[in-house]
Amino acid sequence: MNLPRQFMRYAVVGASGTLVQWGVLWAGVRYFAAPAAVASSIGYVLGSLLNYLLHYFVTFGSGKPHAEAASKYYSVLGVGWCINAGLMGLLVHHWHLNYWFAQFLATGVGVLWNFAGSRWWAFKHPAAKAE
């Protein structure tokens, strides 16, 4: 699949995980007085569970065993989680930006990182063997 088409599919599928993350962010801050970086980080993990399955089957059509694909995917997402938590901590708790604006920026950076790692490593199709 060509890059622009696959990125669009990734973004559409990824929106489901983003809705989970942003829902947890909203509920955590509003109803539990959780710091925005903490609520966002919890939401990130929960959203990633749904996204793994959707990306495995829909976005990348991976044929890798789940043990390999999931371990690589969650390694990529582990770095993405650190990017998200770090940006939320910096933008909200140090620079005092609105947490929704900060989450929008952190999501944008995370999408680019997670897509690149997913496409070119976690779900990468094996190269065709030369005969």
Phi and psi restraints in degrees (value plus and minus 20) as a CYANA .aco file:
   2 ASN   PHI     -91.9   -51.9
   2 ASN   PSI     138.1   178.1
   3 LEU   PHI     -79.4   -39.4
   3 LEU   PSI     -71.1   -31.1
   4 PRO   PHI     -81.0   -41.0
   4 PRO   PSI     -60.1   -20.1
   5 ARG   PHI     -86.7   -46.7
   5 ARG   PSI     -62.4   -22.4
   6 GLN   PHI     -87.9   -47.9
   6 GLN   PSI     -57.5   -17.5
   7 PHE   PHI     -84.0   -44.0
   7 PHE   PSI     -60.4   -20.4
   8 MET   PHI     -83.6   -43.6
   8 MET   PSI     -62.5   -22.5
   9 ARG   PHI     -83.0   -43.0
   9 ARG   PSI     -62.3   -22.3
  10 TYR   PHI     -79.3   -39.3
  10 TYR   PSI     -64.5   -24.5
  11 ALA   PHI     -85.4   -45.4
  11 ALA   PSI     -61.8   -21.8
  12 VAL   PHI     -86.5   -46.5
  12 VAL   PSI     -67.5   -27.5
  13 VAL   PHI     -84.1   -44.1
  13 VAL   PSI     -62.9   -22.9
  14 GLY   PHI     -84.0   -44.0
  14 GLY   PSI     -41.8    -1.8
  15 ALA   PHI     -80.5   -40.5
  15 ALA   PSI     -50.1   -10.1
  16 SER   PHI     -84.5   -44.5
  16 SER   PSI     -65.0   -25.0
  17 GLY   PHI     -87.0   -47.0
  17 GLY   PSI     -54.9   -14.9
  18 THR   PHI     -85.3   -45.3
  18 THR   PSI     -60.2   -20.2
  19 LEU   PHI     -82.2   -42.2
  19 LEU   PSI     -60.0   -20.0
  20 VAL   PHI     -82.0   -42.0
  20 VAL   PSI     -69.4   -29.4
  21 GLN   PHI     -79.8   -39.8
  21 GLN   PSI     -67.7   -27.7
  22 TRP   PHI     -88.8   -48.8
  22 TRP   PSI     -52.1   -12.1
  23 GLY   PHI     -84.7   -44.7
  23 GLY   PSI     -62.1   -22.1
  24 VAL   PHI     -87.8   -47.8
  24 VAL   PSI     -59.3   -19.3
  25 LEU   PHI     -77.7   -37.7
  25 LEU   PSI     -70.6   -30.6
  26 TRP   PHI     -80.4   -40.4
  26 TRP   PSI     -70.8   -30.8
  27 ALA   PHI     -85.5   -45.5
  27 ALA   PSI     -60.4   -20.4
  28 GLY   PHI     -82.7   -42.7
  28 GLY   PSI     -64.4   -24.4
  29 VAL   PHI     -93.1   -53.1
  29 VAL   PSI     -66.5   -26.5
  30 ARG   PHI     -92.7   -52.7
  30 ARG   PSI     -66.3   -26.3
  31 TYR   PHI    -120.9   -80.9
  31 TYR   PSI     -41.1    -1.1
  32 PHE   PHI    -138.4   -98.4
  32 PHE   PSI     -17.1    22.9
  33 ALA   PHI      33.1    73.1
  33 ALA   PSI      12.5    52.5
  34 ALA   PHI     -95.2   -55.2
  34 ALA   PSI     126.1   166.1
  35 PRO   PHI     -79.0   -39.0
  35 PRO   PSI     122.8   162.8
  36 ALA   PHI     -77.2   -37.2
  36 ALA   PSI     -59.6   -19.6
  37 ALA   PHI     -84.6   -44.6
  37 ALA   PSI     -56.2   -16.2
  38 VAL   PHI     -90.7   -50.7
  38 VAL   PSI     -69.0   -29.0
  39 ALA   PHI     -81.3   -41.3
  39 ALA   PSI     -62.1   -22.1
  40 SER   PHI     -83.5   -43.5
  40 SER   PSI     -60.5   -20.5
  41 SER   PHI     -85.8   -45.8
  41 SER   PSI     -60.3   -20.3
  42 ILE   PHI     -84.8   -44.8
  42 ILE   PSI     -64.0   -24.0
  43 GLY   PHI     -82.2   -42.2
  43 GLY   PSI     -56.0   -16.0
  44 TYR   PHI     -80.4   -40.4
  44 TYR   PSI     -65.7   -25.7
  45 VAL   PHI     -84.1   -44.1
  45 VAL   PSI     -66.0   -26.0
  46 LEU   PHI     -84.4   -44.4
  46 LEU   PSI     -62.2   -22.2
  47 GLY   PHI     -84.3   -44.3
  47 GLY   PSI     -52.0   -12.0
  48 SER   PHI     -87.8   -47.8
  48 SER   PSI     -48.1    -8.1
  49 LEU   PHI     -83.8   -43.8
  49 LEU   PSI     -65.3   -25.3
  50 LEU   PHI     -86.5   -46.5
  50 LEU   PSI     -64.3   -24.3
  51 ASN   PHI     -84.2   -44.2
  51 ASN   PSI     -54.2   -14.2
  52 TYR   PHI     -75.9   -35.9
  52 TYR   PSI     -72.1   -32.1
  53 LEU   PHI     -83.3   -43.3
  53 LEU   PSI     -63.2   -23.2
  54 LEU   PHI     -85.5   -45.5
  54 LEU   PSI     -61.1   -21.1
  55 HIS   PHI     -90.3   -50.3
  55 HIS   PSI     -57.7   -17.7
  56 TYR   PHI     -79.1   -39.1
  56 TYR   PSI     -68.3   -28.3
  57 PHE   PHI    -110.7   -70.7
  57 PHE   PSI     -61.3   -21.3
  58 VAL   PHI    -113.7   -73.7
  58 VAL   PSI     -73.0   -33.0
  59 THR   PHI     -93.4   -53.4
  59 THR   PSI     -68.6   -28.6
  60 PHE   PHI    -129.0   -89.0
  60 PHE   PSI     -32.6     7.4
  61 GLY   PHI      30.4    70.4
  61 GLY   PSI      29.0    69.0
  62 SER   PHI     -91.4   -51.4
  62 SER   PSI     122.4   162.4
  63 GLY   PHI    -129.0   -89.0
  63 GLY   PSI     -15.4    24.6
  64 LYS   PHI     -88.7   -48.7
  64 LYS   PSI     131.7   171.7
  65 PRO   PHI     -81.2   -41.2
  65 PRO   PSI     126.2   166.2
  66 HIS   PHI     -79.8   -39.8
  66 HIS   PSI     -54.1   -14.1
  67 ALA   PHI     -79.4   -39.4
  67 ALA   PSI     -62.7   -22.7
  68 GLU   PHI     -93.3   -53.3
  68 GLU   PSI     -70.6   -30.6
  69 ALA   PHI     -83.6   -43.6
  69 ALA   PSI     -64.7   -24.7
  70 ALA   PHI     -86.9   -46.9
  70 ALA   PSI     -60.8   -20.8
  71 SER   PHI     -84.7   -44.7
  71 SER   PSI     -59.5   -19.5
  72 LYS   PHI     -90.7   -50.7
  72 LYS   PSI     -63.7   -23.7
  73 TYR   PHI     -78.7   -38.7
  73 TYR   PSI     -67.1   -27.1
  74 TYR   PHI     -93.8   -53.8
  74 TYR   PSI     -41.0    -1.0
  75 SER   PHI     -87.7   -47.7
  75 SER   PSI     -65.1   -25.1
  76 VAL   PHI     -80.8   -40.8
  76 VAL   PSI     -66.7   -26.7
  77 LEU   PHI     -88.2   -48.2
  77 LEU   PSI     -46.8    -6.8
  78 GLY   PHI     -81.9   -41.9
  78 GLY   PSI     -63.0   -23.0
  79 VAL   PHI     -86.3   -46.3
  79 VAL   PSI     -62.3   -22.3
  80 GLY   PHI     -80.4   -40.4
  80 GLY   PSI     -58.1   -18.1
  81 TRP   PHI     -82.5   -42.5
  81 TRP   PSI     -62.9   -22.9
  82 CYS   PHI     -83.8   -43.8
  82 CYS   PSI     -59.7   -19.7
  83 ILE   PHI     -82.0   -42.0
  83 ILE   PSI     -68.1   -28.1
  84 ASN   PHI     -81.2   -41.2
  84 ASN   PSI     -71.8   -31.8
  85 ALA   PHI     -83.3   -43.3
  85 ALA   PSI     -61.5   -21.5
  86 GLY   PHI     -83.8   -43.8
  86 GLY   PSI     -65.1   -25.1
  87 LEU   PHI     -85.7   -45.7
  87 LEU   PSI     -61.8   -21.8
  88 MET   PHI     -83.2   -43.2
  88 MET   PSI     -63.4   -23.4
  89 GLY   PHI     -81.6   -41.6
  89 GLY   PSI     -65.9   -25.9
  90 LEU   PHI     -86.4   -46.4
  90 LEU   PSI     -72.4   -32.4
  91 LEU   PHI     -90.6   -50.6
  91 LEU   PSI     -57.8   -17.8
  92 VAL   PHI    -110.1   -70.1
  92 VAL   PSI     -70.5   -30.5
  93 HIS   PHI    -110.0   -70.0
  93 HIS   PSI     -36.5     3.5
  94 HIS   PHI    -131.8   -91.8
  94 HIS   PSI     -60.8   -20.8
  95 TRP   PHI    -115.4   -75.4
  95 TRP   PSI     -27.0    13.0
  96 HIS   PHI      38.6    78.6
  96 HIS   PSI      17.9    57.9
  97 LEU   PHI    -101.0   -61.0
  97 LEU   PSI     138.0   178.0
  98 ASN   PHI     -77.7   -37.7
  98 ASN   PSI     115.3   155.3
  99 TYR   PHI     -87.4   -47.4
  99 TYR   PSI     -46.4    -6.4
 100 TRP   PHI     -91.6   -51.6
 100 TRP   PSI     -60.5   -20.5
 101 PHE   PHI     -83.3   -43.3
 101 PHE   PSI     -64.3   -24.3
 102 ALA   PHI     -82.1   -42.1
 102 ALA   PSI     -61.9   -21.9
 103 GLN   PHI     -86.3   -46.3
 103 GLN   PSI     -56.7   -16.7
 104 PHE   PHI     -79.9   -39.9
 104 PHE   PSI     -66.5   -26.5
 105 LEU   PHI     -85.3   -45.3
 105 LEU   PSI     -65.5   -25.5
 106 ALA   PHI     -83.2   -43.2
 106 ALA   PSI     -58.0   -18.0
 107 THR   PHI     -83.2   -43.2
 107 THR   PSI     -63.4   -23.4
 108 GLY   PHI     -79.4   -39.4
 108 GLY   PSI     -66.1   -26.1
 109 VAL   PHI     -85.1   -45.1
 109 VAL   PSI     -63.1   -23.1
 110 GLY   PHI     -83.4   -43.4
 110 GLY   PSI     -59.2   -19.2
 111 VAL   PHI     -80.0   -40.0
 111 VAL   PSI     -65.3   -25.3
 112 LEU   PHI     -83.8   -43.8
 112 LEU   PSI     -65.8   -25.8
 113 TRP   PHI     -82.2   -42.2
 113 TRP   PSI     -70.4   -30.4
 114 ASN   PHI     -85.5   -45.5
 114 ASN   PSI     -58.0   -18.0
 115 PHE   PHI     -84.4   -44.4
 115 PHE   PSI     -67.9   -27.9
 116 ALA   PHI     -79.5   -39.5
 116 ALA   PSI     -67.6   -27.6
 117 GLY   PHI     -86.2   -46.2
 117 GLY   PSI     -55.6   -15.6
 118 SER   PHI     -90.4   -50.4
 118 SER   PSI     -66.2   -26.2
 119 ARG   PHI     -87.9   -47.9
 119 ARG   PSI     -68.3   -28.3
 120 TRP   PHI    -116.2   -76.2
 120 TRP   PSI     -17.3    22.7
 121 TRP   PHI    -162.6  -122.6
 121 TRP   PSI     -83.9   -43.9
 122 ALA   PHI     -81.6   -41.6
 122 ALA   PSI     -67.1   -27.1
 123 PHE   PHI    -130.5   -90.5
 123 PHE   PSI      -6.4    33.6
 124 LYS   PHI     -77.1   -37.1
 124 LYS   PSI     110.7   150.7
 125 HIS   PHI     -95.1   -55.1
 125 HIS   PSI     122.3   162.3
 126 PRO   PHI     -83.2   -43.2
 126 PRO   PSI     124.4   164.4
 127 ALA   PHI     -85.8   -45.8
 127 ALA   PSI     125.2   165.2
 128 ALA   PHI     -84.8   -44.8
 128 ALA   PSI     116.7   156.7
 129 LYS   PHI     -98.8   -58.8
 129 LYS   PSI     114.4   154.4
 130 ALA   PHI     -96.0   -56.0
 130 ALA   PSI     120.8   160.8
